[in-house]
Amino acid sequence: MKLEIIDIRLTGKEGIEVDFEDIVRPYISILFRIAYTYVKDSHAAEDIVQDVLIKAYERQTQFRGEANYETYLVKMTINRSYDYLRSWHYRQLVLTNKWSDLLNHSHTPENSLLTKEQNITVAELILRLQPKYREVLFFYYYLQYDVNEIAMLLKLSVNTVKTRLVRARKMLKNLTTKLEVDFNETEFN
């Protein structure tokens, strides 16, 4: 992902000038990954990250410093991703894709099996989960946040985060078992 950030200079509380790019550059890849886990589309994820960075710049005076700046940007990215998923544009896109999949007659059993073999990865299995389970897995395993940090970030109780982690792991285990069974059945029939 290559985002172009315009050259903007900010003056901090101490009167020191800093490039906005220097402040947000370390967070861009994390924000992109978070947005992608929600929307499952790289172009939409890039747009979301750009929107978040623009909002962060516009609202720089509203950042009170109560939380880490990364946490602030992550929360903005999550909220913007939810906004995108609720948007009319996204719903139209999903409906159009489903219709085109139904009308596409180029799917053969051989192609389906090859595609299935090539595309089965942990990341794709995680993307099959509901967003509330994906997000806790992402924060816990990828960003290595502890349960308390995740709870604070998502405004959930610690027990809710723990429950979602347990359920997400169980769902992933069921998905991998089901895929193994499906693969073995198609292999021997």
C-alpha positions as semicolon CSV with decimal commas, in nm:
position;residue;x (nm);y (nm);z (nm)
1;M;0,000;0,000;0,000
2;K;0,140;0,337;-0,100
3;L;-0,032;0,641;0,047
4;E;0,081;0,986;-0,051
5;I;0,084;1,227;0,241
6;I;0,098;1,593;0,160
7;D;0,370;1,796;0,326
8;I;0,204;1,946;0,632
9;R;0,389;2,100;0,922
10;L;0,234;2,104;1,266
11;T;0,334;2,315;1,562
12;G;0,328;2,118;1,886
13;K;0,247;2,241;2,234
14;E;0,610;2,331;2,293
15;G;0,621;2,538;1,973
16;I;0,826;2,277;1,784
17;E;0,732;2,219;1,421
18;V;0,686;1,855;1,311
19;D;0,586;1,696;0,980
20;F;0,244;1,533;0,996
21;E;0,389;1,252;0,784
22;D;0,649;1,179;1,052
23;I;0,374;1,144;1,310
24;V;0,144;0,909;1,116
25;R;0,388;0,711;0,897
26;P;0,450;0,436;1,160
27;Y;0,075;0,370;1,188
28;I;-0,027;0,351;0,823
29;S;0,032;-0,021;0,772
30;I;-0,144;-0,110;1,098
31;L;-0,441;0,110;1,011
32;F;-0,458;-0,045;0,664
33;R;-0,459;-0,398;0,807
34;I;-0,730;-0,309;1,055
35;A;-0,948;-0,153;0,786
36;Y;-0,887;-0,450;0,557
37;T;-0,996;-0,699;0,823
38;Y;-1,330;-0,522;0,838
39;V;-1,403;-0,437;0,473
40;K;-1,209;-0,716;0,294
41;D;-1,123;-0,484;0,005
42;S;-0,781;-0,323;-0,034
43;H;-0,907;-0,017;-0,223
44;A;-1,177;0,054;0,033
45;A;-0,924;-0,001;0,314
46;E;-0,688;0,255;0,156
47;D;-0,974;0,504;0,129
48;I;-1,064;0,447;0,492
49;V;-0,705;0,505;0,605
50;Q;-0,687;0,825;0,401
51;D;-1,015;0,945;0,554
52;V;-0,885;0,868;0,901
53;L;-0,561;1,056;0,841
54;I;-0,750;1,357;0,706
55;K;-0,982;1,354;1,008
56;A;-0,685;1,316;1,241
57;Y;-0,524;1,622;1,086
58;E;-0,845;1,826;1,092
59;R;-0,915;1,731;1,451
60;Q;-0,562;1,749;1,587
61;T;-0,664;2,006;1,847
62;Q;-0,938;1,773;1,975
63;F;-0,690;1,499;2,067
64;R;-0,670;1,528;2,444
65;G;-0,381;1,288;2,492
66;E;-0,579;1,064;2,731
67;A;-0,481;0,763;2,521
68;N;-0,190;0,670;2,300
69;Y;-0,204;0,835;1,955
70;E;-0,197;0,491;1,794
71;T;-0,502;0,389;1,997
72;Y;-0,676;0,709;1,887
73;L;-0,605;0,637;1,518
74;V;-0,702;0,269;1,553
75;K;-1,037;0,361;1,709
76;M;-1,101;0,614;1,431
77;T;-1,020;0,343;1,173
78;I;-1,257;0,094;1,334
79;N;-1,537;0,349;1,344
80;R;-1,479;0,453;0,982
81;S;-1,477;0,087;0,877
82;Y;-1,812;0,034;1,046
83;D;-1,945;0,345;0,871
84;Y;-1,831;0,201;0,538
85;L;-1,998;-0,135;0,608
86;R;-2,326;0,043;0,687
87;S;-2,307;0,260;0,374
88;W;-2,540;0,225;0,077
89;H;-2,242;0,192;-0,159
90;Y;-2,111;-0,115;0,023
91;R;-2,451;-0,283;0,033
92;Q;-2,496;-0,226;-0,342
93;L;-2,149;-0,368;-0,407
94;V;-2,219;-0,684;-0,203
95;L;-2,550;-0,739;-0,380
96;T;-2,393;-0,690;-0,723
97;N;-2,111;-0,934;-0,642
98;K;-2,353;-1,200;-0,521
99;W;-2,557;-1,173;-0,839
100;S;-2,251;-1,192;-1,060
101;D;-2,131;-1,501;-0,870
102;L;-2,467;-1,668;-0,921
103;L;-2,471;-1,589;-1,292
104;N;-2,107;-1,684;-1,351
105;H;-2,107;-2,024;-1,522
106;S;-1,729;-2,064;-1,550
107;H;-1,706;-2,249;-1,218
108;T;-1,608;-2,608;-1,275
109;P;-1,544;-2,861;-1,000
110;E;-1,176;-2,878;-1,095
111;N;-1,135;-2,499;-1,080
112;S;-1,322;-2,484;-0,754
113;L;-1,099;-2,748;-0,597
114;L;-0,781;-2,577;-0,720
115;T;-0,903;-2,243;-0,593
116;K;-0,993;-2,396;-0,259
117;E;-0,649;-2,553;-0,222
118;Q;-0,470;-2,231;-0,313
119;N;-0,676;-1,994;-0,100
120;I;-0,704;-2,173;0,234
121;T;-0,496;-1,975;0,478
122;V;-0,545;-1,866;0,834
123;A;-0,603;-1,506;0,725
124;E;-0,887;-1,607;0,496
125;L;-1,042;-1,817;0,769
126;I;-1,028;-1,521;1,004
127;L;-1,196;-1,302;0,742
128;R;-1,491;-1,545;0,745
129;L;-1,560;-1,463;1,107
130;Q;-1,790;-1,185;1,216
131;P;-1,613;-0,850;1,269
132;K;-1,650;-0,869;1,647
133;Y;-1,444;-1,190;1,649
134;R;-1,197;-1,077;1,383
135;E;-1,111;-0,760;1,570
136;V;-1,025;-0,931;1,899
137;L;-0,811;-1,189;1,719
138;F;-0,635;-0,916;1,525
139;F;-0,561;-0,704;1,830
140;Y;-0,458;-1,001;2,044
141;Y;-0,242;-1,198;1,801
142;Y;-0,131;-0,949;1,539
143;L;-0,088;-0,629;1,740
144;Q;-0,018;-0,825;2,059
145;Y;-0,244;-0,614;2,278
146;D;-0,339;-0,770;2,607
147;V;-0,701;-0,834;2,700
148;N;-0,723;-0,519;2,913
149;E;-0,601;-0,296;2,630
150;I;-0,847;-0,453;2,386
151;A;-1,131;-0,405;2,633
152;M;-1,042;-0,038;2,677
153;L;-1,004;0,019;2,304
154;L;-1,333;-0,147;2,208
155;K;-1,518;-0,022;2,518
156;L;-1,604;-0,376;2,627
157;S;-1,562;-0,558;2,954
158;V;-1,252;-0,774;2,995
159;N;-1,472;-1,083;3,027
160;T;-1,646;-1,003;2,698
161;V;-1,308;-0,981;2,523
162;K;-1,201;-1,313;2,676
163;T;-1,528;-1,476;2,569
164;R;-1,491;-1,345;2,215
165;L;-1,134;-1,477;2,199
166;V;-1,246;-1,823;2,313
167;R;-1,538;-1,827;2,069
168;A;-1,322;-1,702;1,781
169;R;-1,064;-1,973;1,844
170;K;-1,339;-2,234;1,857
171;M;-1,491;-2,107;1,531
172;L;-1,150;-2,115;1,361
173;K;-1,095;-2,469;1,481
174;N;-1,437;-2,572;1,346
175;L;-1,367;-2,401;1,014
176;T;-1,032;-2,575;0,970
177;T;-1,183;-2,912;1,066
178;K;-1,473;-2,861;0,824
179;L;-1,238;-2,762;0,542
180;E;-1,020;-3,067;0,606
181;V;-1,325;-3,295;0,597
182;D;-1,457;-3,128;0,279
183;F;-1,115;-3,161;0,116
184;N;-1,078;-3,528;0,212
185;E;-1,427;-3,611;0,085
186;T;-1,362;-3,450;-0,253
187;E;-1,021;-3,616;-0,275
188;F;-1,150;-3,973;-0,235
189;N;-1,478;-3,950;-0,426
